[in-house]
Amino acid sequence: MSTGRGASDVTEPHQTHEPVAQRVTGAAGSSVTDAASASVTDSITQDRVIPQATVTRLAAYLRVLGVMSDRGTSIVSSEELAQASGVGSAKLRKDLSFLGPNGVRGVGYDVNRLRIRIERALGLDRGHKVVLVGVGNLGKALVGYGGFSRRGFEMVGLFDSDADRIGSRVGDLVVRSTEELTVACRELNATIGVISTPDEAAQGVCDQFVSAGLRCIMSFSPIALDVPDHVELRRVDLAVEMQVLSFNSARNADQASSAPRVRVAHAASASSVPSTSSPAPVGAGSTRNGSVIAP
Ligand SMILES: NC(=O)c1ccc[n+]([C@@H]2O[C@H](COP(=O)([O-])OP(=O)(O)OC[C@H]3O[C@@H](n4cnc5c(N)ncnc54)[C@H](O)[C@@H]3O)[C@@H](O)[C@H]2O)c1
């Protein structure tokens, strides 16, 4: 799905909202142990292209369904789920239609069954092992966040280059030297690498992840990173999200006062971030690295 790499590569199609695609292959090997999984596995048979924006919303539905499940809710209507997720019910139904037949008209969706379906679509049923490099303020905060493990992302390795940090314990893990990173990624069967180092170290860490065979990298550095085509790279920049918030807020204020202003495509709102440290205008076309923040 990925195309060329490089700092100037700011128009890669796979990070745009539409019509970027992800394949859902229901037959993929599942390790789901939930009792509902068997029937779900049987019924997901399609191989459909899912727009990136839908993938992002599926993650949001999954989060809401998790809360509902924890509260003991077993059935939810599309209206309830849509409202709790902050989207329209027509959009929700369209999104869920990518997963195949879902729910019962007049009854609603089985919460656990739908969760499993979405987990399968997002590839979460296989579980992910995460290694993180750069165990500073941000890195420690990420390690301390329990939401990752609850959603199937197990932190298995922490790495840093600072002798004072190497050997220290953060959570259940001992920080190791980045000199061990490549070998350790393989030993730990890591599937996702997280970069939370200063910008100048990010490309080097990224290269180590790639040579260790990782195919999924998340970077908190705002700089563009070179990765080969087979590697999926996501960048998260909360400052950009705030800039988008600011822009949208200003736009809404202007619309309320009916003042003429630059027209902005809705599809390029909160879940798109520019590829360089100098943010492009919102709605300025496709971008290389998308944010992980759900709409
Ligand atoms: N994207 C976001 O929303 C967001 C938010 C906060 C911070 N950040 C970025 O995250 C990065 C880290 O921020 P912080 O506040 O945690 O910084 P920090 O200085 O507290 O931590 C950085 C850590 O990286 C380690 N490090 C430095 N070079 C390294 C290398 N070559 N290999 C391995 N480890 C190395 C340092 O020893 C340190 O432990 C910064 O670049 C910052 O801009 C991004």
The ligand as an SDF file (V2000), in Angstrom:
LIG
                    3D

 44 48  0  0  0  0  0  0  0  0999 V2000
    4.0390   13.9160   19.0060 N   0  0  0  0  0  0  0  0  0  0  0  0
    3.6730   14.4170   20.1530 C   0  0  0  0  0  0  0  0  0  0  0  0
    2.5110   14.7280   20.3680 O   0  0  0  0  0  0  0  0  0  0  0  0
    4.7290   14.5940   21.1850 C   0  0  0  0  0  0  0  0  0  0  0  0
    4.4030   14.9190   22.4910 C   0  0  0  0  0  0  0  0  0  0  0  0
    5.4270   15.0270   23.3950 C   0  0  0  0  0  0  0  0  0  0  0  0
    6.7510   14.8350   22.9800 C   0  0  0  0  0  0  0  0  0  0  0  0
    7.0160   14.5540   21.6900 N   0  0  0  0  0  0  0  0  0  0  0  0
    8.3930   14.3170   21.2100 C   0  0  0  0  0  0  0  0  0  0  0  0
    8.8650   13.1320   21.8010 O   0  0  0  0  0  0  0  0  0  0  0  0
   10.2600   13.1880   21.9700 C   0  0  0  0  0  0  0  0  0  0  0  0
   10.6190   12.8300   23.3860 C   0  0  0  0  0  0  0  0  0  0  0  0
   10.1070   13.8090   24.2680 O   0  0  0  0  0  0  0  0  0  0  0  0
   10.3990   13.6880   25.8170 P   0  0  0  0  0  0  0  0  0  0  0  0
    9.7800   14.8180   26.4760 O   0  0  0  0  0  0  0  0  0  0  0  0
   10.0050   12.3140   26.2800 O   0  0  0  0  0  0  0  0  0  0  0  0
   11.9850   13.8120   25.8260 O   0  0  0  0  0  0  0  0  0  0  0  0
   12.9840   13.2470   26.9100 P   0  0  0  0  0  0  0  0  0  0  0  0
   14.2560   13.9900   26.7200 O   0  0  0  0  0  0  0  0  0  0  0  0
   12.3670   13.2340   28.2750 O   0  0  0  0  0  0  0  0  0  0  0  0
   13.1950   11.7190   26.4760 O   0  0  0  0  0  0  0  0  0  0  0  0
   13.9020   11.3510   25.3270 C   0  0  0  0  0  0  0  0  0  0  0  0
   14.5670   10.0140   25.6140 C   0  0  0  0  0  0  0  0  0  0  0  0
   15.1750    9.5460   24.4080 O   0  0  0  0  0  0  0  0  0  0  0  0
   16.4490    9.0490   24.7590 C   0  0  0  0  0  0  0  0  0  0  0  0
   17.3000    9.0680   23.5820 N   0  0  0  0  0  0  0  0  0  0  0  0
   17.9600   10.1170   23.0460 C   0  0  0  0  0  0  0  0  0  0  0  0
   18.6400    9.7180   21.9550 N   0  0  0  0  0  0  0  0  0  0  0  0
   18.4170    8.3970   21.8230 C   0  0  0  0  0  0  0  0  0  0  0  0
   18.8580    7.4200   20.8930 C   0  0  0  0  0  0  0  0  0  0  0  0
   19.6490    7.7240   19.8610 N   0  0  0  0  0  0  0  0  0  0  0  0
   18.4380    6.1430   21.0470 N   0  0  0  0  0  0  0  0  0  0  0  0
   17.6260    5.8300   22.0880 C   0  0  0  0  0  0  0  0  0  0  0  0
   17.1690    6.6960   22.9990 N   0  0  0  0  0  0  0  0  0  0  0  0
   17.5650    7.9820   22.8600 C   0  0  0  0  0  0  0  0  0  0  0  0
   16.9330    9.9350   25.8780 C   0  0  0  0  0  0  0  0  0  0  0  0
   17.9490    9.3190   26.6190 O   0  0  0  0  0  0  0  0  0  0  0  0
   15.6570   10.1010   26.6700 C   0  0  0  0  0  0  0  0  0  0  0  0
   15.4940    9.0700   27.6130 O   0  0  0  0  0  0  0  0  0  0  0  0
   10.6590   14.6140   21.5930 C   0  0  0  0  0  0  0  0  0  0  0  0
   11.2170   14.5920   20.3010 O   0  0  0  0  0  0  0  0  0  0  0  0
    9.3720   15.3810   21.5940 C   0  0  0  0  0  0  0  0  0  0  0  0
    9.3930   16.4110   20.6360 O   0  0  0  0  0  0  0  0  0  0  0  0
    6.0330   14.4070   20.7950 C   0  0  0  0  0  0  0  0  0  0  0  0
  1  2  1  0
  2  3  2  0
  2  4  1  0
  4  5  1  0
  4 44  2  0
  5  6  2  0
  6  7  1  0
  7  8  2  0
  8  9  1  0
  8 44  1  0
  9 10  1  0
  9 42  1  0
 10 11  1  0
 11 12  1  0
 11 40  1  0
 12 13  1  0
 13 14  1  0
 14 15  2  0
 14 16  1  0
 14 17  1  0
 17 18  1  0
 18 19  2  0
 18 20  1  0
 18 21  1  0
 21 22  1  0
 22 23  1  0
 23 24  1  0
 23 38  1  0
 24 25  1  0
 25 26  1  0
 25 36  1  0
 26 27  1  0
 26 35  1  0
 27 28  2  0
 28 29  1  0
 29 30  1  0
 29 35  2  0
 30 31  1  0
 30 32  2  0
 32 33  1  0
 33 34  2  0
 34 35  1  0
 36 37  1  0
 36 38  1  0
 38 39  1  0
 40 41  1  0
 40 42  1  0
 42 43  1  0
M  CHG  2   8   1  16  -1
M  END
$$$$
